[in-house]
C-alpha cells in the first residue's frame, strides 16, 4: 500500500499533484481542516490556503472538499492506492467541472538530490595510485 494509508492525519504535510490533462493543481494538506491550493487555469492563478473537510473512507481512500476565495466549491475523491482522483467542482459562475485524473505525491527536487548524493560517491585517487595497479611493460 501507499505511504498514505491510515486516517486523514496521514496526509498532513504531504503535497500532491492532481493531473487532469493540462490542468494540474497542486494540493498541500496543512491539517485535516486546512489546505494549500495552487493551480493555473489559463491566465488565472490560484495560490491560497482554504478551509477544507477531509474524511477517510477506508485506507488510502479519502474525500476532500473546500471552497476557494473565488466561490468555486470542489469535492475530490482521492484513491491513493490506485493513484486516481475524481474531481467534482461547482464553479462560481454555476458551471460544473467534473474530471478524473491521476494523482501523484510531489517530492521536492532538493530531497531527491540529497538521496542521490548519499548513494553516488565519487572516489578521486592520485594518478600514481592508478599507475601502480597496472604493471608496466
DRENDO-1510 file (C-alpha; in Angstrom, 1 decimal, always signed):
<recs>
REC; n; res; u; v; w
REC; 1; UNK; +0.0; +0.0; +0.0 .
REC; 2; UNK; +1.0; +3.6; -0.4 .
REC; 3; UNK; +2.6; +5.7; +2.3 .
REC; 4; UNK; -0.8; +7.4; +2.8 .
REC; 5; UNK; -2.6; +4.5; +4.5 .
REC; 6; UNK; -4.4; +5.5; +7.6 .
REC; 7; UNK; -6.7; +8.3; +8.6 .
REC; 8; UNK; -6.8; +11.8; +7.3 .
REC; 9; UNK; -3.9; +12.9; +9.6 .
REC; 10; UNK; -1.7; +10.6; +7.5 .
REC; 11; UNK; -1.9; +13.2; +4.7 .
REC; 12; UNK; -0.9; +16.2; +6.8 .
REC; 13; UNK; +2.3; +17.7; +5.5 .
REC; 14; UNK; +2.1; +16.0; +2.1 .
REC; 15; UNK; +1.8; +17.6; -1.3 .
REC; 16; UNK; +0.0; +16.0; -4.2 .
REC; 17; UNK; -0.3; +16.9; -7.9 .
REC; 18; UNK; -3.7; +16.1; -9.5 .
REC; 19; UNK; -3.3; +15.7; -13.2 .
REC; 20; UNK; -6.4; +16.5; -15.4 .
REC; 21; UNK; -4.6; +16.8; -18.7 .
REC; 22; UNK; -3.2; +20.3; -19.0 .
REC; 23; UNK; -4.8; +21.4; -15.7 .
REC; 24; UNK; -2.6; +20.2; -12.8 .
REC; 25; UNK; -3.5; +21.6; -9.4 .
REC; 26; UNK; -1.0; +21.1; -6.5 .
REC; 27; UNK; -2.6; +20.4; -3.1 .
REC; 28; UNK; -0.7; +20.6; +0.2 .
REC; 29; UNK; -2.6; +19.2; +3.2 .
REC; 30; UNK; -1.7; +21.5; +6.1 .
REC; 31; UNK; -4.1; +19.9; +8.6 .
REC; 32; UNK; -7.4; +17.9; +8.4 .
REC; 33; UNK; -9.2; +21.3; +8.1 .
REC; 34; UNK; -6.7; +23.4; +6.1 .
REC; 35; UNK; -5.4; +23.0; +2.5 .
REC; 36; UNK; -3.0; +25.0; +0.3 .
REC; 37; UNK; -4.2; +25.0; -3.3 .
REC; 38; UNK; -2.0; +26.1; -6.2 .
REC; 39; UNK; -3.1; +26.0; -9.8 .
REC; 40; UNK; -3.0; +27.8; -13.1 .
REC; 41; UNK; -6.1; +27.9; -15.3 .
REC; 42; UNK; -5.4; +30.0; -18.4 .
REC; 43; UNK; -4.4; +33.4; -17.2 .
REC; 44; UNK; -5.9; +32.8; -13.7 .
REC; 45; UNK; -3.6; +31.7; -10.9 .
REC; 46; UNK; -4.8; +30.2; -7.7 .
REC; 47; UNK; -2.5; +30.2; -4.7 .
REC; 48; UNK; -4.4; +30.2; -1.4 .
REC; 49; UNK; -4.9; +28.5; +1.9 .
REC; 50; UNK; -8.5; +27.3; +2.3 .
REC; 51; UNK; -10.6; +25.7; +4.9 .
REC; 52; UNK; -11.2; +22.0; +4.0 .
REC; 53; UNK; -13.0; +18.9; +5.1 .
REC; 54; UNK; -11.0; +15.7; +4.9 .
REC; 55; UNK; -12.6; +12.3; +5.6 .
REC; 56; UNK; -11.1; +8.9; +5.4 .
REC; 57; UNK; -13.4; +6.3; +3.8 .
REC; 58; UNK; -11.0; +3.4; +4.0 .
REC; 59; UNK; -7.2; +3.1; +4.0 .
REC; 60; UNK; -5.9; +5.1; +1.1 .
REC; 61; UNK; -9.3; +6.4; +0.1 .
REC; 62; UNK; -10.3; +10.0; +1.1 .
REC; 63; UNK; -13.0; +12.5; +0.3 .
REC; 64; UNK; -11.8; +16.2; +0.5 .
REC; 65; UNK; -13.9; +19.3; -0.1 .
REC; 66; UNK; -13.1; +23.0; +0.0 .
REC; 67; UNK; -14.4; +26.4; -1.2 .
REC; 68; UNK; -12.0; +28.7; -2.9 .
REC; 69; UNK; -12.0; +32.5; -2.5 .
REC; 70; UNK; -13.5; +32.8; -6.0 .
REC; 71; UNK; -16.5; +30.8; -4.8 .
REC; 72; UNK; -15.6; +27.6; -6.6 .
REC; 73; UNK; -16.7; +24.6; -4.4 .
REC; 74; UNK; -14.6; +21.5; -5.0 .
REC; 75; UNK; -15.1; +17.9; -3.9 .
REC; 76; UNK; -12.5; +15.3; -4.6 .
REC; 77; UNK; -12.4; +11.5; -4.1 .
REC; 78; UNK; -8.7; +10.6; -3.8 .
REC; 79; UNK; -7.7; +7.0; -4.2 .
REC; 80; UNK; -4.1; +6.9; -3.1 .
REC; 81; UNK; -3.7; +3.2; -3.6 .
REC; 82; UNK; -4.6; +3.3; -7.3 .
REC; 83; UNK; -3.4; +6.9; -7.8 .
REC; 84; UNK; -6.7; +8.1; -9.2 .
REC; 85; UNK; -8.6; +11.3; -8.3 .
REC; 86; UNK; -12.2; +12.2; -9.1 .
REC; 87; UNK; -12.9; +15.9; -9.1 .
REC; 88; UNK; -16.4; +17.5; -8.9 .
REC; 89; UNK; -16.5; +21.2; -8.8 .
REC; 90; UNK; -19.3; +23.8; -8.9 .
REC; 91; UNK; -17.6; +26.9; -10.3 .
REC; 92; UNK; -18.6; +30.3; -9.0 .
REC; 93; UNK; -20.4; +31.0; -12.3 .
REC; 94; UNK; -22.6; +27.9; -11.9 .
REC; 95; UNK; -20.8; +25.6; -14.3 .
REC; 96; UNK; -19.8; +22.1; -13.4 .
REC; 97; UNK; -16.2; +20.8; -13.8 .
REC; 98; UNK; -16.1; +17.0; -13.4 .
REC; 99; UNK; -13.0; +15.1; -14.3 .
REC; 100; UNK; -11.0; +12.0; -13.5 .
REC; 101; UNK; -7.2; +12.2; -13.4 .
REC; 102; UNK; -4.1; +10.8; -12.0 .
REC; 103; UNK; -2.7; +11.5; -8.5 .
REC; 104; UNK; +0.9; +11.6; -7.5 .
REC; 105; UNK; +2.8; +12.7; -4.5 .
REC; 106; UNK; +5.0; +15.7; -5.1 .
REC; 107; UNK; +8.6; +15.4; -3.9 .
REC; 108; UNK; +10.8; +18.5; -3.7 .
REC; 109; UNK; +13.8; +18.2; -6.1 .
REC; 110; UNK; +16.2; +19.0; -3.2 .
REC; 111; UNK; +15.1; +15.9; -1.4 .
REC; 112; UNK; +15.8; +13.7; -4.4 .
REC; 113; UNK; +19.2; +15.2; -4.9 .
REC; 114; UNK; +20.2; +14.7; -1.3 .
REC; 115; UNK; +19.2; +11.0; -1.6 .
REC; 116; UNK; +21.1; +10.7; -4.9 .
REC; 117; UNK; +24.1; +12.4; -3.3 .
REC; 118; UNK; +24.2; +9.8; -0.5 .
REC; 119; UNK; +24.1; +6.9; -2.9 .
REC; 120; UNK; +26.5; +8.1; -5.5 .
REC; 121; UNK; +30.1; +8.7; -4.4 .
REC; 122; UNK; +33.0; +9.8; -6.5 .
REC; 123; UNK; +36.3; +8.5; -5.4 .
REC; 124; UNK; +39.3; +10.6; -6.5 .
REC; 125; UNK; +42.7; +8.9; -6.3 .
REC; 126; UNK; +46.1; +10.3; -7.2 .
REC; 127; UNK; +47.3; +9.3; -10.6 .
REC; 128; UNK; +50.3; +7.4; -9.2 .
REC; 129; UNK; +47.9; +5.1; -7.3 .
REC; 130; UNK; +46.2; +4.2; -10.6 .
REC; 131; UNK; +49.5; +3.6; -12.3 .
REC; 132; UNK; +50.6; +1.1; -9.6 .
REC; 133; UNK; +47.6; -1.1; -10.4 .
REC; 134; UNK; +48.8; -1.7; -14.0 .
REC; 135; UNK; +52.1; -3.4; -14.5 .
REC; 136; UNK; +54.5; -1.6; -16.8 .
REC; 137; UNK; +55.9; -3.4; -19.8 .
</recs>
